[in-house]
């Protein structure tokens, strides 16, 4: 067999191996254009597009005498080789017309370590040892239950981890995430997306959000999950089309964020997005998708319905699942499964019929004894034939738990709808507001601040971009006094509507009042915002962080408990987003809202509306937006009207009426609260186990010691700071110790990293290093597909082995070429095989382990190492092939064990879903059919395991 890594002349039908993704198997050229070559890797169901002049590909051809395998699994000996228009034809016995290379099997094994060793490419011993450690870590992580969850920059919050674990492990999940505001729906969605991408369950993701949330989502995905989503707006899509008019713009990226309005307003972009296709669709603010049985859906609803119909996985996010009525709630469930939720009357009837189940379940959840009637009903609900099956349930906690879990599985919407509330989650410390009424300056009387339109009255400073408003605005001296006296030692977050307002205010505080400040606006780059947030988080840093509305974008400022609302937005949802920067899960203190307003102006009237009508300052108000929309026509003229007795009375009456409506809505929501659904959205015992496992994993982190060795070995300079963080200083190019290291994701400016979750949550300018961080993934890829540490020669000090005798340690990886989604490595009893041979061929693998010889190994310089290989190459090559035979003999047993384990796991899940489908129709046929198909694929792959030569160490015995 010949492997050529030179720049080839590509032709359709040629076979290539990927130098960087060896696990893809043997690929075939399916298309060639002026700049690119398209390679199909059939065995792993992947297609890659490479630039022709820099493709990391190696041409694979065979010579006379080589053994080849065709796609039917038949093996042949090559008797002759021809080339037809760039494609090789192999002559073999039994095929008069020959076998074209396009008919070769997709799985292939290469002995690259041996080739490199015999060519004199000997690497350092510590690299070899690091490589073995990396392989062991990868093997341990392959089947880890936290796979896909451990890499996110998120706090360990049980209900979030439970939902992510429950939904993320599904293939093509279709669910509605409906946690209350502040409980972390975006984090839950991000965890699910991260897990789906990392485990291969999804490759292409489309996130559709309102215009105002696009940037927030992009930042959240990048900062919390290391996911680089492309933000597609009109400017970007136009630039792509201008560069290549025939290009489908949505095919240029795998993970995309776009606004609903972009696709609604531009039909060509809608068509391209539909044509490009995605594996997972995420829609935020799903309560804006309106539908009713008579009129159908609004434009947004119909657009999402089109995408949901064509996309296997769908996540809908809303904080108000039933607030807009049962019709809208049903409509959103209909987007997830139009076959199951096809009739509104049936849905309402089914929900009502479930009340008996819910009543029994609530007794179980409250740890109360069941009555005889309830036990009888429960026996019937669970389908037990023996009436005494549950006779001991009041005394048997395990039986109660089993019964409750069975009821949860039968919950009408429990499999597709997840809703946690603050009442069910707990852990909130509450909030309180301090209004600060300020006298109206004489210069304001009769001006636009008191007589203008509502926009001018509420945010009059925006009319004076030169900052002249600072001279007579009473909020400025009030804020200085607040920071210097009342909150002198406190961290304070201030949010205002406008970036210009924030910049002007910050200059006064810093230059004239001598207050340490940081600023956070949309005009700043992402790096500048990170630096500002870090300065605010530092104990000796800024006392106040001044943010424009972008300060509500999702950053973590929970170490602060004082929020200054410099102005009030017109939308209660926006106000709740501001408050939610501090009043959210993970906050350790009661937060205080400081609300300054000028008396006799629209500022005061807006405060009264939010405080008395919507009660939004002291409690989260899930009905606030609905109430305001109901009263907005009457409210607006009163807000911007004159400050006289008649208008004050009219506003007071309107506030009283709105407060009454709000209270009725809140009472209705509370009475309709589905405790069984909340319990199903976070099963406490399961959630607790996941959270504990995450904490244990953090507490026993081995990455610091590993990376210390790795960085030192490859000459990446690093230093540990006083706060425990690390600063990585990449070496100059000429000082690089290994070419593979150049591909690590470390910028020219270096990297600041932390291994502590608590520090990462506060310091978002630091990289949170876990096994799933891009840096570690790159190191793993470097090992799997690169040459790092795969050959070495060393001395073995021993009194028992004759001096000068060679010993050979050969390591193989157990190869499986299959879709990533199957995670076959987790079912293998071992992913790595070590064979240790003496010079005469004796197998010493069981008698002498790697740990036993480690203390007795000493470095041999490169020149002497090469001399050893040159002189003893025949012995090395012979023993290597002996090792290959020994390793090959172990594959069948590994395959049998892996097949049994894989089949058991998948059959158990398929059977569970089939049984569950009998009592809960939310289990879709497509879900079961996909599992059965994947099970068959996995069994086929595990029946055809192969050996992947990984690394070789030659040891020369010397006397101590």
N, C-alpha and C positions, 0 to 999 in steps of 0.2 A: 504494500500500500504506500502511496506517495501523498504527502501533504504539502501543498505549496501555499505560502503566505504572501507571495508577491502580488502586486496589483494585476488582476487577471483581465482577460477579454471576456466579458460576460455574454452568455447565450442562454436562451430559454431552454430549460431541461437539465442544466448542469447542477451537480450536487456540491454543497458547501457545508462546512461546520462554522458555527459562530465562535469566535475566539473569546468572547466575553460572556456568552450564555451557553456553555457546553450542554446544559441539561435540556436544551431544546431538541437535541437529536440532529439527524441529518436533514438538511433543508434542500429544496429544489427551487431554481430560478423560475419564476412564473411571469415576470415582466421586466423589461429593460427599457429605459428611456434615456434622454440625453444626459441626465445628471444622476439618476437613481436606479437602483436595482431592487426588485421586490422578491423576497425569499419566503416560501411557505414551508413551515416546519410542521408537517402533517401529524406527527406522533403526539406533539404537545398542543396541537390546535392553535398555533400562533403564526402570525404573518409579520414580518419585519421589513422596513424600508430603509435602505442604507444609501449614503452618498457613494457613487462609484469609485471616486479617487481616494476614499478613506474608509472603505468598508472593513470592519474587523472580521474578515472571513478567510477561511482556509479552504482551498480547492481540494477535494478528495477524489483521487483516482486509484485504481488498482492495477497491478502488473501481473504478468503471466506467473501462475503458481499460487497466487493469492486466493483465499476463500471469500466468496461473496454470498450474500443472502438476499433473495428477492422478496417482494412484498407479500408473497404467500407463505413465507417462512422457509422456503426450500434453499438449501445451500448448494453451491456449485464451485468448481475449481476453474479459474480463468485459464483458458488455453490460447487466447489471442486477444489483441486490443486494436480497435480501429477508432477513427474519429470522423463523425458525420456532422458538418456545419457547427463545429465547436462542441458537440455532445459526443461522449464516449460510448462505443458499443463494445460489449464484452462477449467473446466467443466462449461458449461452454458446451460440454457434451450434453446431448439430448435437446438442444435448441439450435436447429440449423440456421435460423435467422439471427441468432445472438440475443443478448439481453441489453437493452439500452439502459444507461445509468439512471434514467428516470424511474425505472422499475425496481431500483434497489430499496431494501428495507430502511426505515427511518432511524432505527437504533444502531449505533456504532460505538465501538470501544477503541480508545487510543492509549498507547503506552507512552505518553509524553515524558513522564519523569525519567524513564530509562533512556529515552532518546537524548534528553538534556544532559543526563549524567555521563553517558558515553561520549557526548560531545565536549565534555570538560566544563560544563556549566554547573559548578558546585557552589552552593550558597551557605550562608553562615548557620552554625548550629543552633543559635538562639531563635533564628527565623523558623527553622524546622520545628523546634519545640513550641513556638507560638502557633504554628499551623495546626499542630495536634490539639492544642488547647481550644483553638477556634472550632475545629471539627467537633470536639466533644461538647462545646457550648451549643453549637447548632443542633446537634443530635438531641440534647436535653430540651431545647426550646421547641423542637418540631411538634411534640405532643403536649406542650404545656397548656393547661386550661385557660391561662390568661393571654394566650397568643392573640395579638391584635388589640389588646386592651392596655398592656403595660407601657406602651410607648407614648401615651398622651400626656400633655402638660395639664393635668386636671387633678383636683383633690379627690381623695378616696371617699366618695359619697355613695352609700349603698344603693339607693334607688336608681341612680344614674348608671352604675355599673351593672345592676340587675337587668335593666332594660337593654343596655348595650349587649350584654352577654346573651340574653334571651333572643333578641332580634338579630344581632349580628351573626350568630351561628347559622341562621336560616339561609337557604338558597333562594334568591329572589324574594326577599321579605316584602310584604305589602302591609303596612301598618300606619295607624294614626297616632302620633305622639302628641298628647294633649295635657301635659303637666301645666299646673298653674304658673303664672308669671314668677320668675325668680328661681324656679326649681331646675332650670338648665336643659330645656329642650334642645337648644343648639348644641350643647355639649353631648347630649345623648345621640343626636343625629351624627355629629362628628365622630364619635366613638364607633357608631355603626358603620359609617362610610370608611373609616380607617381600617376596621376589621375586615370589611368586605374586600377592600382593595388589597390588603396585605395577605389575605388568605386566598386570593384569586377568584373569589365569588363574583367580583365585579371588576371590570377594567375601565369602563367608560361611565362617567357620572355627570349628570346635568342637574344643577341646582337653579331653580327658578324662584326669584324673590322680588318684592317691590323694589323700585329704583333706589329708595333710601337705604336699603339694607345690603346692597351688593358689596360695598367695600367692607362692611362689618363682617360679612360671611367670609370674604377672602382673607381678612386678617385672622379671624378665628381659625380657619382651616390651616393657615400657614403657621401661626404662632403656637397653637395648641396641639396640632396633629402633624406638623411637618408635611402637609399636603399642599402642593403648589397648584392651586386652581387658577385658570385663566379667566379674567373678567372680560366678558364680551359685551361691548357697548357699540353704538353706531360708529364711533370713530375707529375702533379696532377692526370691526367687520369690513368697513369701507376700505381700510388700508390693505387688508388681506385680498379683497376683491380687486383692488387697483394693481396689486403686485401680480396676481394670477387670476384673471377673470373667470377661468374655468374651474377654479378650485372651490370645493365645498368648504366654506369657512369653518363649519362645525366638525370637519374631519381633521382639522389641523391640530387639535388638542384632545387629550383623553378626558380631562376633568375641567368642566366649564361652569362658570356662574354667569347667568344672564337674567335680565328683568323680564317679567311677563309682558310689560308694555312693548319692549323691543320686538318680540315675536308677534304681538297683536298688531303693531303698527306697520310691520314690514313682512308682507306675506312671503317674499322670496326667502327671507331668513327662516321663517317658520318651516317652509318646505325643505330647506337644506338641513335644518335640525332634525326634522322627522326622517329624512333620508339617511342622515349620518347614523342614527340609531344609538341608543344608550342601554347600559345594563341596569342602571339605577337612576331613578328620578326622585329629586327632593324638592318639595314645594313648601316654602315658609308662608306664614300668615294665611293659612288655608281657609280661615273663616271669611275671607273676602270672595270666596268662590260660592256665589249664590245660585240656588236652584229651587224650583217648585214644580209640582206635578203637572200644572197646567201650562206654564210658560216655558218650562225647561230651564236651562242654565244661562247665566250671563256669559259675556265673551270670554272672561278669564276661566270660568268653569269649563266651557266647551274646549278651550285650548288645552287645559290640563287633562281633560278627559281623552283627547286625542293622543297625547303623549303617554298617559297611563295605560291606554289600550295597547300601545306598541312596545312598552318598556316592561321587562320582567319584574323588576323591583321598584317599589314606590314607597316613599316616606312622606307623609303629610304632617305638617306641624301647625298646631293652633292651641292657644291657651283657653279657648272658649268653645269646647266641642258641641255643647247643646244650647249655648246662649241665644243663638239666632233662631231657635225653634227646632222641633224634631225633624222637620222637612230638610233643613240645611244639614243637620247632623246625619241624617240618612243619606243625603246626597254625597257627602264626603266619603262615607263608607261605600257608597255605590262606585266611587272612583277606584276603590281598592279591589272590589270584586262585584262586577255588574251582574254576574250570574246569581250569586248568593243574595245580594241586595237589589232585587229587581222590582219589588212591589212594596210601596210605602205602607199600605194597610197591613200586609203580612208582617212587616217589620214591627209596627206598633203592637200588633197582636202578640208577636213572639216575645217582645220586651215585657209585656204585661204578664204573659204566661210564666215568665221566669221569676216572678215575685215570690212564689213558694220556695224555690231553690234558694233565693237570696235570703229569705227569712231564716231558714235553717242554717245557712252558712254564717250569718251574723251571730247566731248563738254559739257556734263553734269558735268563731274569731274572738268573741268576748269571754271565752273560757267558762261559759255557763253550762249547767247540766241540761241535757235535752229531755223533753217530756216523752212519755210513751208514744204519743201521737207523732211527735217530730221524729223519733227513732224509726217508727213505721214508715213515715213519709220518706225519710232518708234511705231506708232499705229499698224502697220502690225506686227512688231517684237514681240510685247507683246500680240498679238492676240485679240485686242479690236475690237468689231463689230461696235461700234459707232465711226464714223470718228471725232466727236467733243470731244471725251473722254479726249484728251490731249490738247485741245485748249488753256487752261490757263497755260500750263506748264512753260512758261517763267516767269510768275508772282507768281507762287505757289511753294515755296521751298519744302513743304511736298510732292507735286506731283513729283517734280524733284527727290527727294530722293527715293521715291517709285519706279519710273521708273528705276533709276540707279540700285537699289537693284534687281529688276526683271531681268535686263540685266545681272547682275553679276551671278545670279543663273543659267542663260542660257549659261554662258561662257563655251567654249569647254572643257578646262582642269581645270577650276577654282576650282572644288570640289576635285580634286586629286592632284593638284600641288599648292604649296605655295612658292612664291618667293618675298622677299623684297630686295631692293637694297639700297645702301647708298644714292642715289639720292632721293628715295622715303621716307626713314626713317628720314633722316637729323640728326642733333645733333652731327656730327663729327667735331672735331676741326682741323683735318689735322695733317700732320707730315712733318718734314724737316730733312735733313741729313747734318751732319758736317763731311766730310772726314778729316782724319788726316794722311797725308803722312809722313812717318818716314824714315830717311836715313838707308840704308842697312849697317849693321856692317861688318867690314872687315872679321871677323871670319866666316861670312855666305858665302862670295864669294867663289864659287867653291865647296861648300859643298852641302849636300842634300837639304838645304833650298832653293837653287837657281838652282840646277842641278838634283835634284831627280825626282821621279815620282810625279804626281800631288798631291797625298795624302801626301807625305812627304813635299812638298813645302807649302801646305796650312796649315797643322797641324803638322809641324815638331816637336813641343814640345812633341808630343805623343811618339816620339822615345827616349825620355829621361825621363822615369818615376821617376827617382831620383830627378828631379827638377833642374838639372844643367842648363837647358835652361834659367832659370831666370837671369843668370849672364849677358848675352849679348843680350837678347831680348829687342829691343828699346821700345816695347809696355809697359813694366813694369814701367820705370821711367815716361813715358808719362801718364799712368793711375794715378800714385801717384800725379803727378802735377795737373791733371784734378780734382781729388777729393779734393785736399787741397787748390786749388786756384779758378778755374773757377766754380766748383760746390760745394763749401764748405758747404753751407746750404741746399743742395738739396738731395733728395732721388734718388738713382741710382740703376737700375737693370742691371746686367751684365750677359750675356749668352754666354757660350763657349760650344764646342762640347763634351769635355771629362770631366768626374768627377775628374780624376787625375790632369788635368790642373787647374781646379777650386780650388782644395784643396791646391796645391802648391802656387797658386797666392794669395789665402786668407791668408796663413801663412805669406807671405811677407808683405801684406797690414796691417795685425793686429800686427805682432811682430816687424817689422822694420820701418813701417811708422806711427804706432799708430792710425790707422783708425778703427772705429767701423765697424765690418763686421758681416755678417751672411752668412751661406753656405747652399746650397740646391742641393743635388745630389741623384742619384739613390741608392747609398750605405746606405743612411739614412733610418730609419724607418719612418712610416707615422707620428708618434707622434713627432719625431725629426724634420721633415719637418714643421709640424704645429708650433712648437716652434720657428723655424728659421723665418718662415713667420711672426709670431706674433712680434718677436723682430725687424724685419724690419719695420713692420707697426707702432710700437710705436714711438711717436715723439722723445722720448729720446733714442731710440734704434739705430740699425745699420744704418749707412749712405748708405751702399751698400750691396745688396744681390747678391751673386755670385752663378749662377745656371749652372748646366750642361744642356744638351739638354732637360732634363726632366723639366726644367723651363718653357717649352712651353706646359706643360701638362694641363693647364686650370685654374691655380690659378689666383686670383684676385689681381693684383698689380697696379690698376688704380690710386692709390693715388700718384704714381710716374709718372714723365713725361720725364725722361732721361733714355735711353737704350744704353748701350755699347755693340756693337757687337764685341766681342773679336776676333772672327774669322768668316769666312763666310762658311756656309754649301754648299754642292755641289748641293743641290736641292732647287729651288726657292719656292716650297711649304713649305719646312722646314723653310726657311728664313721668309716667310710671317707669319708662325705660331709664330716665335720668336717676330716679330714686333707686331703681334696681341695680345701679352700679355698686351701691353699698348694701342695700337691703336684699340680700340674696343668700342662698344656702352657702354656708362656710363663714359667714360673718359671726364674729365672736362677741360683739357688743350690741347694745341697743343704739340705733343710729339717731342722730339729731338733725333735723332739717331746719335751716335758717332761711326764712323767706322775707326779704325786705320788699316793701312796696311803699309808694308815695300816696299819701292820703288824698282822697277826693279825685283820684284818677282811675283810669281803666285797670291799672295794676291792682288797686285795692279791690275793685269789683271782681276781677278775675280770681283773686285769692279767695274771696268770699264764696264764689261759685264752687271752686275746687274743694274748699274746706267744708262748707256747710251742705252743699247739694250732693257732691260726689264723695265726700269723706276720704279723699285720696291721700292726704298728708299723713294721717295716723294709721290707716289700714290699706292694704291692697284692695282695690275695688274692681272685681271682674266685670261689673256691669257699667262701669263709668262711661266707656265709649258709647254703649247703646243708649244710655240716658242722655248724654250730650247730643247725640244725633237726633233724638226725639224732640229736644227742646231748642235746638240751635237757631231755628227761625225766630223765635221770640227772644232768645238770649242775646243775640248779636247787637241789636239796636240798644238794648239796655246797657251793655258793656261799654259802648262807645258814646252813649248819650251824656247829657249834662249831669253834673252832680247836684241834683235838686231833690227835694222831698218826694215829689211824685215818682221820679225814676227809682229812688232808693226803695220806696215802698213796693213798686212793681217788681223790682229785683228780689226783694225779700219774699214776696208772694211766690214768685217763680221758683226760687230756691226751695221753699217749703214744699211746693208741689213736686219738684224733681226729687227731693230727698225722700218723699213718700213713695214715689215710683221705684227709686233705687232700693229702698228697704224691702219693698214687696218682691222685687226681682231677686234680691239676695236671699230672702227667705225661701223663695221658690227653688232657687239653686241648691240651698242647703237641704231642703226637704227631699229634693230629688238626687241628693248625693248618693252615689253608688259605692258603698263601702266594700262590697265584694270586688268590684272593678279595681278600686284602689289597692286592695290586698293583692289582687292578681298582678297589678302593675309593679309590685315590689314584695314578693314573698319573703318575709323577714329572715327566715332561716337560710334560704339560698343566698339572699343578698348579703347577709352577714358573713357567710363562708367565702364569698367572692372578695369582699372587702378585707377580711382577715388574710386571705391568700395574697392580696396585693400588698398589704402592710408587711407580711413576712418576707415577701420578695424584695421589698425596699430595704428591710432591715438586714438582709443577708446578701447585699449587693457585692458581687465579685468584680465588677467592671473597673473600679478605681485601680486595683492592683494589676489587673490585666493591661489596661491602657498605659499605666506607668511603664510596664515592661515593654509594651509595643512601641510607644513613642520614643523611648530611650534607644530601642534597638534600631529603629529606622531613621534616627537622627531628627526627630521632630521635637524641637526644644519646647519645654513646657515648664510652667512654674505654678506653685500652689499659693493662693492668696490668703490673707488673714481670715477671710470669711469662709474659707474652704473651697472656693471656686478655683478653677484652673484657667490659665491663659496659655493658649497654644500659639507658638510663633513658628510658622512654617519656615524651613531652611531655604537657602538660596538654591536655585535649580541645580547648580553644579555640585551641591553638597548632598543631593538626594541619594539615599542608600539603595533604593530599589525603585525601578520604573513604575511598578504597580501602585506605589504610594502616591505618585503624582496625580492619580485619579480620585483620591479621597476628597470629599466635599469640604475642603478647608480653604477659605478665601485668602487672597494676598495679604489681607489685614490680620489674618489669624482668626482665632475663635476663643470666646470665653464660654466655659461650660461648667455645669454643676451636676452632681449626682443626687442632690437632695431635692426631693419633691417640694418641700416647704419653701425652699429658697427659689426654686423655679417658678412657683406660683406668684411670688412677689417680684422677682427680677426677670421680666420677660425679655430683657436684652441678652440673657444668658441662654445657651442651648442646654436643654434638659436631656442628658445622655442616658439612654436606656438601650436595651438590646434591639429596639425597633427604631432608634434614631437613624437618620440617613448615614451618619458616620459609621455606625456599627454595621448597618446593612451593606455599606460599601466595603468594609473590611471582610465581611462574610463572602460577598461576591468576589472580592480579590482572591480569596482562598479557593472558592469553588471553580473559578474560571481562569485564574492567573497562575503564575509560576512561583509565587512567593513561598519560599521555604520548602519547595518540594524535592530538593536534593541536598544532601550534605554528606561529608566524610569526616569522621572523628576518630579519636583514639579511645579504646576501652581498656582501662587499667585492671588487670586480673592476674592472679597467681595460678588460676586453674586452667585458663585457656593458653595454649602454646603461643609464644610471642610471634607476631607476624601473621597469625591466622586471621582470615577475614570472617566477619559475620554480617549478614544482610537483613535489615529490617525493611519490609515492604508493606505499605499501607494502601488499602483499596477502599473505595466508597461503593456501597451497594447502589447501583443505578436503577432508577425507575423513570421512564419517560412517559409522562401522563399529564393531563391538565392540572395546574397548580391547585385548583379547588379541592382535589381529592386528598391533598396532604398525606400522601402515602408514607412519607418518612415517619409519621407518628405511629404507624402500625408495624414498622419493621422492628424485630427484636434487637437488631443492631444496624446502624447505618455505616459503620466503619469496621473493616477487617484488618487485623494486624497479623502478619506472618513473619516469624523470626527464624532464620536458618543459619546453620553453621556452614563452614566452607565446603564440607563434604556433602551437604544437602540434608543433614538431620534437622527435623522440625523441632525447634526449641520454644515455640510460641507459648505453650502452656506452662513450661517450667521456668522460663525467664521472662518476666513482665517488663514493660517499659519503666515502671517505677523502680524496679530492682536495680536496673543498670544505670539509672539517671545519676546517682552520686559518683559513679566511677567513670563518667565520660569527660574527656578533655578535648579542647579545641585543637584542630589541625589546620595549619595555614593553607591558603588556597593553592599555592604552588605544589606543596607536598600532596595535597588532596588530589590534584589533577594527575600527579605522577602515579599515585596509587591506582587511580582509575585506568590510566593509560597502560600500566604494566599488568593489571589484573582484570582487564575488561572481559576476557573470555569467561572467567569464573563468575564475575558479577552478572553477566548476561545469562549464563546458564542457571545460576541460583535464582535469578529473577523469574525465569520461566517456571522453575520448580514452585516458587511461591505462588505464581498465578494459578497453577494446577491445584495447589492446596486450597487456595481461596475459592476457586471455582467449585470445588467439591462441597463447599459449605453452603452454596447458594440455594440448593434444593430445600434443605432444612429451613433456611431463613424464609424462603418463599412459602412453604407450607404453614409456618407459624404466622406469617404476616397475613396470608389469605384467610386463615381461620379467624384471626382477630378482626381484620377488616370486614369480613362478611358478617360476623357477629354484631359488630357495632352498627353497621348500616342496616342490617336486617331488623335489629331491635328498633331502630328509629322508624323504619318503614312500617313495621307492624304496629308500633305505637300510634302513628298517624292514621293508619287504616282503622284501628279501633276507635280512635278519637273522632274520626270522621263520621262514625255511626251516631255519635251523640252531639257533635258540634260541626255543622256544615261549613264553618269558616275554614276548615282544612280543605284546600283546593286539590282537585284531581291533578292539575299540572304540577303541583309541588311533589306529590307522590311519584308521578311518572318520571319527573326529572331525577329524583333520588334513585329510582330503579335503574335508569339509564346510566347514571354515574357509578352505581354499584357494579354494574356489568363492566364498565370501562376500567374501574379500579382492579377488579378481579383479573381481567385480561392482562393489565400491566404487571400485576404482582406475579403472574404466571410466567412472565418473561423478564425476570431480573437479569441485570448484567453487572459486570465488574468495571469500575472506573478506576484505573491506576491513579493513585493520589500522590504518593511521595515515597522516596527511597532514602535510607540512611545506611551507608557503608561504615562498618566499625573495624578498626585494625587493633588487634590485641597487642598490648605492651605490658611490661612488668611495672608494678607500682614503684 
